[in-house]
Amino acid sequence: MKQVIVNADDLGLTPGVNRGIVEAHRKGIVTSTSVMITLPDAPAGLELALTEAPNLGLGLHLTLTAGRPVLPAARVPSLVDDNGQFYPIHAWPAAMETFDSDHLRAEIEAQFEEFTRRVGRKPDHLDAHHHAAYLHPAALRAVCDLAVEHGLPIRSPMLDQPDAHSGVLVREMLSGLRPERLPALLESLRAALDAGPRPRWPDTLVLDYSTERPTLAALLVTLTTLPDDSITEIMCHPGYADDPLRAVSTLIESREEELLHLTHAATRECVQSEGIKLVTFAALSS
């Protein structure tokens, strides 16, 4: 059987993103979302999801590249700039060399605790904004340890592939990384993954649909070419383009396009005709 998790990242980013994610679930094929628990619009997003979309899976979108940490900046000084803000992802190639491993672990655990406090239960999975927690060995190990401790799945780290494939995500996220640093970084990430027990993750992760120019055709091709007898995660970013989004993101119009595709009648019909079972990360929980 083809099982698919359609996960909408970034709940809590802006009111328009919150509304779009809930609509993509209620009217479309989105089954899961992950929450940016550190951001000001996260409480409203959680309230909206819990009241209007009770069957929507809720994960934690660990946030290390936007806004402020849950912990006081003085507790995690290596992770923030002079204004107490996380370093943006474009600054990571230089800044990440100075990140303290204990600071990363403490903040990741604090975000988990904040989610649990606000929602009243654990998240059903862990992933990361800009995949940042997957780009630093200490952060990746902290995520794995947290997931194993609580019996939670995570988004695939995509490291069990040759460098030519595993390196694509790292190069995309860390565009300023010098090419000669890539092999050593991949080696250290794999070593961190192997340094302790591994949590579960979906068999396949589809990143190609959610781009600056998403198309309905691309989504339908993805749905009609899924591997059999596996669990696939399709990452997406639906939302409405409100003014707060324009201030913080380059993915503006594409979010509304994704919302249209994910709720389109052709998409729903495709899921039915292909015999796809739409699930949440709970299908992977131990």
Helices and strands as residue ranges (DSSP letters): E 2-11, H 15-26, E 32-35, H 42-52, E 57-62, G 73-75, G 77-79, G 89-91, H 92-95, G 96-98, H 101-119, E 126-128, G 129-134, H 137-150, H 163-173, G 179-181, H 182-194, E 204-206, H 216-224, E 230-236, H 243-248, H 253-262, H 265-273, E 277-278, G 281-284
